Amino acid sequence: MDVTSKSKLRIFLFSAWYPTEFTNLSGNFVQKHARAISKFAQVIVIYPYEDVSYLQKQKFTIDEKQVNEDFIEIFIKYKGIKNKTYLGKLARFLRVRKAYQKGIELAVQKYGKPDISHVNVLTRTSFPALRLKRKYKIPFIITEHWTRYLPENHLFKGFFRKKITKYVIKQAAAVAPVSSQLKQAMQSHGLYNANYQVVPNVVDTDLFQPYTVEKKKKSILHVSTLKHEQKNFAGILHVVNRLAQKQNDFVLDVIHSCDNSAYIPFVEENNLQNFVVFHGQKTEKELVKYFNEAVFFVLFSNYETQGVVLIESFACGKPVIATRTGGVLDTVNQNNGILVSPQNEDELLEAILYMLDHHQNYDSIAIRNYAVENFSEDAVGGMFLRIYRNALLR
């Protein structure tokens, strides 16, 4: 097609992570990217996933959902495989491959061939894109979100994984990690491509908007999985315990998608029930209320590729405290928050004490505008459109 025309491009999007009935938050940032892309192109997500309930009797079932006029999701659920041995892994690989084939055949039949493929999270997702490139000369780009490349994580290993990843990266028309730090980490592993372009995560700035909410105590908000290895929520609790001995005019509101039972004993032993409130998992619409109730947001992670919750806070006009790591360095600056060193609880305590007294000095309108200009659906979708068009002109 004429890529300089105003007709919409058609994108097939493949991702290793995506929300399903089993994992409703997994890969929701990929889904948000897809929604942003659909403002400028037709995007068709093709997502195979396993029936981990093991109740499905058919080898494959296909469910197609039209999110909007230009955003279609094709889910191929395959029969669960209980075998965890190498034979089970091989069977799962072959089933995923077949599922991709079925999804692509359906998408091509109903909507036509794609102009470009968009791979999210390597490496198995690259196989259908490579096949389309070889068979029809359809180029593909890669978006990477995974923390495994970061030096703090040490998960990018294995001879064959590295070889395959290097090959796939070279074959891509462009590579779009979500932060410059992730880009540097990938390049440090020898993942060479001449066209790296950082495209950040996206926030729905129509949903995440500031409004006034009154609360008796100053609310400090934290939203995460609570997984200690990455999020270091225990470090936040240690600091809250020290803070509670100095003043009582605050509360830590915690939104979490995983079990919090490991932290309850510490809260009870230190009589922090009035200072730490666990709210469980919330929908995005519910989450907006908590951001607006908060005076600031805190994230004390050991590593992050970017941190969607940070840009959600910005969209609501709220400053943040976050660790000086990974993609956080791309988004947090003196105008919208405070950076502290990972695992440095003294720095975190000092930052929280300062923010409790000075949060009102941050320009909430400027913080909000920063989010709209850099992380809105229009901004991020437009970035991808330019990458697509340049890839097709090469």
N, C-alpha and C positions, 0 to 999 in steps of 0.2 A: 504494500500500500504506500501511498505518498505520505511520508511522515511529516511533511511540512504543511499538510492540509489540516483543516479544523475538525475532521472526523475523529472520533474517539478511538484510541488504541484499545486492544483487547489483551488483558494480562491473565495468564494462568499463574496462580500463587500456590506454592508448596511450602509447608512448614512442619517442622518436627514437633512443635507445640501449638495447641489450639484448644479453645474451650469446648468441652463436650459435657454430657450428663455425668460423666465420671470425674472430670477435672474442670470445673466451671471457671477457674481462674487461670489455669495453665495457658500461657500464650495469649492472654487477653490483650497484651500490647501488640501482638501480631494482628489480631482482629481490628484493633484501632488503626494500625497502619493501613489495613485493607480498606477500612471505611474512608480514610483520608484519600486514598488513591481513587476511590470510586467517585470522588468529586470531579476528577479530570479524565478518567478512563474507565472502561468496563473491566472489573476485576472478578475473576472466578477462582475461588479458593477450592482446592481439591485436597481433602484431608482424610487419609486412611487412619483408623484407630481400632484398637483391640477391645472386644467385649470382655472386660475384666470381671464381669458378673458370672461369666461362663454359662449364661442361660440361652444364648442364641444358638439355634440348631442349624441354620443355614450358614454356609461358608461366608457369604457376603450379603449385606443389606445396604441399600443406597437411599439416602435421604437428602433431598435438595431443598434449600431454603433461599428465598429471595429477600434479602435484607432491605434493599432498595432497588430502584430501576437498573442501576449499574453495579450492584454488589450481590453476587450469587455465591452461596456456600454449598458444596457437594461433599457430603460426609459418606464415606464408605466404611461401615463397621464390619470387621471380620471376626470370625469365630475365635473365641479365646483359646490360647494354648497354655495349658498348665505346666507342661514340661519345661524345666528351667535349665536343662543341659544344653550342650552345643547343638544337639539334634533339634531341640526345641527352638533355639535361636535361629537355626537355619530354616526351620518350618515357618517361623514368624517372618523372617526376611522375605521368603518366597511369597507368603500371603500378602505382605505389604506391597511387594512388586506387582502382584496380580491386582490388588485393590487400586493402585495407581493407574494401571492399564484400563480398568473398568471406568474409573472416574474420568480419565482423559477422553476415552471413547465417547462417553455420554456428553461431556462438555463440547467436544468437536462436533458431534452430531447435532446438538441443539443450538450452539452459538458460533460454531466455526473455529478454525485454527487460531491460536493466539499470535499476536505480533511479537510478543516477548514473554519469557517465563521469569518469575521472581521467586527465588529460593530463600527461605528463611530458616536459619539454624542448621548448619551442616552436621553430618555429611550425607546421610541416606536420602535426604530430600533432593540432592543434586542428581540422582539417577534418572528420574523422569525428565528433568530439564536437559540433561546430557543426551538423552534419547531423542528428544524433540529437536535438539540442535543438529544431531547427526542425520536424522531422517528428513527434516524439513528446513534445515539451516536457520532455525529460530534461535536467536541469541537469548542469553539469560543473565540476570544480575543476582547478586547475593546480598542479603541483609543478615548481619550477625549480631546477636544479642548475648551470646553465651559468655559467662564469666570464666569458662575453663581456660581461656587463653591468658588471663591475667596472671602476673607473677605470684600474686598472693594465693592463687587457687591450685596451681600445679596439676591440673586435670587434663591438659592436652598432652597425651602420651600414647605410646603404642606405635610400633613400626608401621603397620599397615594403615592405621588411621592417619598418621602424618603424611604418608605417601599419597593416599587418596585425596586428602584435603589439599595438599600442594598442587596436585593435578587439577582438581576442580577449580581452585582459585585462579589458576592460570587460564582456564577455559572461559571464565566469566567475562562478560563485557564490562562489568563494573562491580566493585565490592563496596558496600555501604554499611560499615559498622555504625553503631548508635552513638559512639563517642570517639574523640581523637585518641584517648588513652587506650581504648580497645583496638583501634587501628594500629597504634604503635606496638601493642602487645602481639597482635597477629603478625605484623611485619618482623618482629623480633624472632618469631618461629620460622622465618624463611618463607612465609606465605606471600609470594610475589604476585602482584598485579599492577599494571601501569596506571590503573584508573581507580584508586581508592577515593571515595567521597563520603564524608560523614553525614549521615541523616539521623537526627535524634528521634527519640520516642515522641509520641503525640498525645495531646490532652484535648478533650472535648471542651473547648472554652465557652461553648453555648450552655453546657451543663454546669461546669465548674466556674461559678461566678460569685463575686463577693456580695454579701448582704449583711446587715447588722443583726447580731444575735446577742442577747444579754445572758451573762452567766455570773453567778455569785463569786466563784473563784476563778483565777486565771487558769485557763485550760492549756496544757501542753499536749500536743497530739503526737502519737506515734502509730504508724500503720505498717505492718509487715507480717511475714510468716512466723516470726519469733525464732527462726532457726539460728541457733547460737553461732555456728561456724561462720555464717555470713553476717547476720544482723546484730550480733552481740547485744541482745536485749538485756542480758544479765548486767552488762556494764551500765546501762541506763538505770536499772533498778538500784545498783550500788550508789549511784550519784543521787537518785531521788531520796534514798535513805539518809544520806548526808545532808541533803537540802532540807529535809523535813525536821532536822534538828535545829535548823536556823530560822525557819519561817513556816507558816501554815496557810498562806494565801493562794495556794496553787493546787492543781490536780493533774495527774498524768492520765489522759484518756487513751486507751490502747485498743485499736482495731486490729484483729488478728484472724488469719485464715487457718491456723494450725492449733493444736492442743496447747493450752497454757498451763497445764497441771504442774509442770516442772518448776514454775515460778511462784505458785501459790504459797508453798511453805515459807519462802523468804519474805513474802509480803506479810504473812500472818505472824511470823516470829519477830518481825520488826515493827509490828503494829502500824502497817502502812495502808490499811484498808480505806482510810479516808483520803489517801493521797494517790492511790493507784486503782483505776477502775477498768476492768476488762469488759469490753463490749461485744466480743466475738466478731464474726464476719458480717459485713454490711454490703448492701448494693451500692453502686456508684451514686445513685440519687440520695441515699441515706448518708453516704460519706461526705457529700457536699456540706451538709449541716454541721458535721463535726469539724471540718476545716474552718467554717465560718465562726463556730463557737470558740475555736482556739485563738490564742494570741500569737503562737508560733508553732512550728512543726520541728520535730527532732528525729534524726536518723544517725545511729552510731555504728554504722556497718564497718566490717573489716575490709570489704571490697564491694564494689558496685560497677556495673557497666554504664549505668546512668542514674536510675532511680526515678521511676514514673511518679511516685508520690511527691517528689520534690517539685516537679512542674505542675502537679495538681494543686499543691499549696500556693505556688506562684499565681496560678489562674484565679485563685480566690483572694489574691492580694496579701498573702501572709508570708512573712519572712521565715527562714529556716535555720536550723543548726545541723550541720552534717560533717562527716569526716572527709579529710583531705585524701581522697582515694578515687581511682578510676574515673568514670565519666562525671562524677560529682564536680570535678574541677572545671568541666566545660560549662556548668550551669550556675554554680553558686559563686557570688562575688560580694564585695563589701556593700553593694546597694540592695541586696536581697537576703543577706544572711551572714552567718559566721561559720568559718571552717575550723575544725579541730583535728588533732592527730588521732588516728585509729588507736583504740584501747587506752587512750590517755584520759582517765577519769577526772584528773585535776583540771585539765583544760575544759572538759565538758561541763563540770560544775561551775567554773568561772564564766563560761559562755551562757549557761542557763541563768545564772544570777544577773548577768548583764542584760540578757534579753527580757527577763521578767520586768525589769525597771525601764527598759528603753525600747520595747517593741513598737510603741506608738510613734517613735521617731522615724521609722521606715516609711517610705512613700508607697502606700498600698496601690495607688493608681499606676505608678511607674512599674511596680512589680507585676501587676496584672498585664500591663501593656507589653512588658518583656515576654511574658508567656504567650500572648496572642501573636506577637511578631515572629517568634522563633519556634513555637511548639504546637500551634493550632493546626487543625485539619487542613486549612487552606495553605499554611506555610509548608507543612511537611509533604502534603500531597503534591504541591507545586514542585518541590525538590525532586521527588520521584519522577514526575512527568518529564522534567528536563533530562534526567539520567536516561530514561527510556528513549527519548527522542535522539539523544546523542549516541546511544548504543546502536540504534537502528540506522544512523547515518554513517557509522564507521565502515 
